[in-house]
Amino acid sequence: MDKYIEMIRIRFLMMLAYRTDYYTGIIIYSINIGAYYFLWSAIYGDKGSIEGLTSIQMTTYVAIAWMARAFYFNNIDREIAAEIKEGKVAIELIRPYNYLGMKTMQGLGEGIFRFFFFSIPGMVVVSFMFPLELPHDPALWGYFGISLLFSFIINTQINLLTGITAFFFYNNTGLIRAKRVVIDLFSGLLLPISFYPFWAQEIMKYLPFQGISYIPSMIFTNGFRHGDILQALLQQSLWVLILMVPIQFLWIVAKKQLIIQGG
């Protein structure tokens, strides 16, 4: 376990060397949130609420969804694909650790850095610019923290699946780009799931994507009742377990047909 903790520390220090990029990122995210704020303000108009969310709740939802994205987002799928193309994965596989576990810990180290140097400062900046409604119940903060951790795991698992496909396709750049669009669209980042047509909501119930952004954001904005929160957390935990199966299956198959293109 010590070596995995060390990987978290090393990735955190690597990100620290480029922290200026994240300060500018806060500005970019704030502008993005501002655009959504004015858009939703126009949509709400004189309406008290839409789909159970008030205007302030929607502003809070947008802000926390984008700031949470800074924590769970990572590029380990691109890293895996690059290491396969360059032949570096052959060296990684003979080292005394689990390759996928190592990538997950690197993503966690990056996420921890983003959380402290991007998400928290970003929420402070945004709270001075736009009207937000932060939870007053300490339990909601706890539920949100658990849900946010699940969202990181689910997003990372999907990235691992996408990265592993490079063993079979050798160039999965298009798939990685498509995956990012699908996650942004179906996770509730761009639009809350409750705003989609009923038939689309029914389909999304059987997909893992809403566990990435929609569930933690709805918990934070108090958009769920207590029973719904527990059910949502259970749903996230089930997807964490379900996604382990295709990851392990693809990983076993991929190692058997490893072909190094370079190196």
C-alpha positions as CSV (number, residue, x, y, z in Angstrom):
1,M,0.0,0.0,0.0
2,D,2.9,2.3,0.7
3,K,3.9,2.4,-3.0
4,Y,0.4,3.5,-4.0
5,I,0.4,6.3,-1.4
6,E,3.7,7.4,-2.8
7,M,2.2,7.5,-6.3
8,I,-0.5,9.8,-5.0
9,R,2.2,12.1,-3.4
10,I,4.3,12.1,-6.5
11,R,1.4,13.0,-8.8
12,F,0.3,15.7,-6.4
13,L,3.8,17.3,-6.4
14,M,3.9,17.1,-10.2
15,M,0.6,19.0,-10.4
16,L,2.0,21.5,-7.9
17,A,4.7,22.5,-10.4
18,Y,2.0,23.7,-12.8
19,R,-0.4,25.3,-10.3
20,T,-0.5,28.6,-12.2
21,D,-2.5,26.8,-14.9
22,Y,-5.2,26.0,-12.4
23,Y,-5.4,29.6,-11.1
24,T,-6.2,30.6,-14.7
25,G,-8.6,27.6,-14.9
26,I,-10.6,29.1,-12.0
27,I,-11.1,32.2,-14.1
28,I,-12.2,30.2,-17.1
29,Y,-14.6,28.1,-15.0
30,S,-16.0,31.2,-13.4
31,I,-16.8,32.7,-16.8
32,N,-18.4,29.4,-17.8
33,I,-20.5,29.3,-14.7
34,G,-21.4,33.0,-15.3
35,A,-22.7,32.1,-18.8
36,Y,-24.9,29.4,-17.4
37,Y,-26.1,31.7,-14.6
38,F,-27.4,34.3,-17.1
39,L,-28.8,31.6,-19.3
40,W,-30.8,30.0,-16.5
41,S,-31.8,33.4,-15.1
42,A,-33.4,34.1,-18.5
43,I,-35.1,30.7,-18.7
44,Y,-36.5,30.9,-15.1
45,G,-37.7,34.5,-15.5
46,D,-40.6,34.9,-13.0
47,K,-40.9,31.1,-12.4
48,G,-40.4,30.1,-8.8
49,S,-39.0,26.7,-9.7
50,I,-38.5,24.3,-12.6
51,E,-38.5,20.5,-12.1
52,G,-38.2,21.0,-8.4
53,L,-35.2,23.3,-8.5
54,T,-35.4,27.1,-7.7
55,S,-33.3,29.6,-9.6
56,I,-30.8,29.8,-6.7
57,Q,-30.6,26.0,-6.5
58,M,-29.9,25.8,-10.2
59,T,-27.1,28.4,-9.9
60,T,-25.7,26.3,-7.1
61,Y,-26.1,23.1,-9.1
62,V,-24.1,24.6,-12.0
63,A,-21.4,25.9,-9.8
64,I,-20.9,22.7,-7.8
65,A,-21.2,20.5,-10.9
66,W,-18.3,22.3,-12.6
67,M,-16.1,22.6,-9.5
68,A,-16.7,18.9,-8.7
69,R,-15.6,18.1,-12.2
70,A,-12.2,19.6,-11.4
71,F,-11.9,16.8,-8.7
72,Y,-13.1,13.8,-10.6
73,F,-11.7,14.7,-14.0
74,N,-8.4,13.0,-15.1
75,N,-6.7,12.0,-18.3
76,I,-5.5,8.5,-17.4
77,D,-7.2,7.1,-20.4
78,R,-5.0,9.2,-22.6
79,E,-1.9,8.3,-20.5
80,I,-2.7,4.5,-20.9
81,A,-3.2,4.9,-24.7
82,A,0.1,6.8,-25.0
83,E,2.1,4.3,-23.0
84,I,0.7,1.5,-25.2
85,K,1.6,3.3,-28.4
86,E,5.1,4.1,-27.1
87,G,5.7,0.7,-25.7
88,K,6.2,1.9,-22.2
89,V,3.4,-0.3,-20.9
90,A,5.7,-3.4,-21.3
91,I,8.0,-2.0,-18.6
92,E,5.1,-1.0,-16.4
93,L,3.7,-4.5,-16.5
94,I,6.8,-6.1,-15.0
95,R,7.1,-3.6,-12.1
96,P,5.9,-4.7,-8.6
97,Y,2.5,-3.1,-8.6
98,N,-0.8,-3.4,-10.3
99,Y,-0.8,-1.2,-13.4
100,L,-4.4,-0.2,-13.2
101,G,-4.2,0.4,-9.5
102,M,-1.2,2.6,-10.1
103,K,-3.1,4.7,-12.7
104,T,-6.0,5.0,-10.3
105,M,-3.7,6.4,-7.6
106,Q,-2.2,8.8,-10.0
107,G,-5.6,10.1,-10.9
108,L,-6.4,10.4,-7.2
109,G,-3.3,12.4,-6.6
110,E,-4.3,14.7,-9.4
111,G,-7.8,14.9,-8.0
112,I,-6.7,15.8,-4.5
113,F,-4.5,18.6,-6.0
114,R,-7.4,19.9,-8.1
115,F,-9.7,19.8,-5.1
116,F,-7.5,22.0,-2.9
117,F,-6.1,24.3,-5.5
118,F,-9.0,24.5,-7.9
119,S,-12.4,23.4,-6.5
120,I,-12.3,25.1,-3.1
121,P,-10.8,28.4,-4.3
122,G,-13.1,28.3,-7.3
123,M,-16.2,27.9,-5.1
124,V,-15.0,30.8,-2.9
125,V,-14.6,33.0,-6.0
126,V,-17.9,32.0,-7.5
127,S,-19.8,32.5,-4.2
128,F,-18.8,36.2,-4.3
129,M,-19.9,36.6,-7.9
130,F,-23.2,34.7,-8.0
131,P,-26.0,33.9,-5.5
132,L,-25.4,30.4,-4.2
133,E,-27.2,28.4,-1.5
134,L,-24.8,26.3,0.5
135,P,-26.0,23.4,2.6
136,H,-26.6,24.2,6.3
137,D,-27.0,20.6,7.4
138,P,-23.6,19.0,8.2
139,A,-25.1,15.6,7.1
140,L,-25.5,16.9,3.6
141,W,-21.8,17.8,3.5
142,G,-21.0,14.3,4.5
143,Y,-23.3,12.7,2.0
144,F,-21.9,15.0,-0.7
145,G,-18.3,14.0,0.2
146,I,-19.1,10.3,0.0
147,S,-21.0,10.9,-3.3
148,L,-18.1,12.9,-4.7
149,L,-15.7,10.1,-3.9
150,F,-17.9,7.6,-5.7
151,S,-18.1,10.0,-8.7
152,F,-14.3,10.0,-8.9
153,I,-14.2,6.2,-8.8
154,I,-16.9,5.8,-11.5
155,N,-15.3,8.3,-13.8
156,T,-11.9,6.8,-13.3
157,Q,-13.3,3.3,-14.0
158,I,-14.8,4.5,-17.3
159,N,-11.4,6.1,-18.2
160,L,-9.7,2.8,-17.4
161,L,-12.1,1.0,-19.7
162,T,-11.5,3.5,-22.5
163,G,-7.7,3.4,-22.0
164,I,-7.6,-0.4,-22.1
165,T,-9.3,-0.3,-25.5
166,A,-6.0,1.0,-26.9
167,F,-4.7,-2.6,-26.6
168,F,-7.2,-3.6,-29.2
169,F,-7.6,-0.5,-31.4
170,Y,-4.0,0.9,-31.0
171,N,-5.4,4.4,-31.7
172,N,-8.5,5.2,-29.6
173,T,-8.3,9.0,-29.7
174,G,-11.7,9.2,-31.3
175,L,-13.2,7.0,-28.7
176,I,-11.7,9.0,-25.9
177,R,-13.1,12.2,-27.3
178,A,-16.6,10.6,-27.8
179,K,-16.4,9.3,-24.2
180,R,-15.8,12.8,-22.9
181,V,-18.8,14.2,-24.8
182,V,-21.0,11.4,-23.6
183,I,-20.0,11.9,-19.9
184,D,-20.5,15.7,-20.1
185,L,-24.0,15.2,-21.7
186,F,-25.3,12.2,-19.8
187,S,-23.8,12.8,-16.4
188,G,-25.9,15.9,-15.7
189,L,-23.0,18.3,-16.0
190,L,-24.6,20.4,-18.8
191,L,-28.2,19.8,-17.8
192,P,-29.7,18.1,-14.8
193,I,-31.1,14.6,-15.5
194,S,-34.5,15.7,-14.2
195,F,-34.8,18.2,-17.1
196,Y,-34.5,15.5,-19.8
197,P,-37.6,13.9,-21.3
198,F,-39.1,11.1,-19.3
199,W,-38.1,8.4,-21.7
200,A,-34.5,9.6,-21.6
201,Q,-34.5,9.7,-17.8
202,E,-35.6,6.0,-17.8
203,I,-32.7,5.0,-20.1
204,M,-30.2,7.0,-18.0
205,K,-31.3,5.1,-14.9
206,Y,-29.5,2.0,-16.4
207,L,-26.3,3.9,-17.2
208,P,-23.5,4.8,-14.7
209,F,-23.1,8.4,-16.0
210,Q,-25.5,10.2,-13.6
211,G,-23.4,8.9,-10.7
212,I,-20.5,11.2,-11.9
213,S,-22.1,14.6,-11.7
214,Y,-25.9,14.6,-11.2
215,I,-26.1,12.7,-7.9
216,P,-23.4,14.7,-6.0
217,S,-24.7,18.0,-7.4
218,M,-28.3,17.2,-6.4
219,I,-27.2,16.2,-2.9
220,F,-25.3,19.4,-2.5
221,T,-28.2,21.6,-3.6
222,N,-30.7,19.7,-1.4
223,G,-32.5,18.5,-4.4
224,F,-33.0,15.0,-3.0
225,R,-35.0,13.9,0.0
226,H,-33.2,11.9,2.7
227,G,-34.4,8.6,1.4
228,D,-33.5,9.6,-2.2
229,I,-30.0,10.4,-1.0
230,L,-29.4,7.0,0.4
231,Q,-30.8,5.3,-2.7
232,A,-28.6,7.5,-4.9
233,L,-25.5,6.6,-2.9
234,L,-26.4,2.9,-3.1
235,Q,-26.8,3.3,-6.9
236,Q,-23.3,4.8,-7.1
237,S,-21.8,2.0,-5.0
238,L,-23.5,-0.6,-7.2
239,W,-22.0,0.9,-10.3
240,V,-18.5,0.9,-8.7
241,L,-18.9,-2.8,-8.2
242,I,-20.5,-3.5,-11.6
243,L,-17.8,-1.6,-13.5
244,M,-15.0,-3.7,-11.9
245,V,-16.2,-6.7,-13.9
246,P,-15.6,-5.4,-17.5
247,I,-12.4,-3.8,-16.4
248,Q,-10.9,-7.0,-15.1
249,F,-12.2,-9.0,-18.1
250,L,-10.8,-6.6,-20.6
251,W,-7.5,-6.3,-18.7
252,I,-7.0,-10.1,-18.7
253,V,-7.7,-10.3,-22.5
254,A,-5.6,-7.2,-23.3
255,K,-2.5,-8.6,-21.6
256,K,-2.7,-11.8,-23.6
257,Q,-2.6,-10.0,-26.9
258,L,-0.2,-7.2,-26.1
259,I,1.5,-5.8,-29.2
260,I,4.0,-3.0,-28.8
261,Q,3.9,-0.5,-31.6
262,G,7.0,1.4,-30.6
263,G,9.8,1.4,-28.1
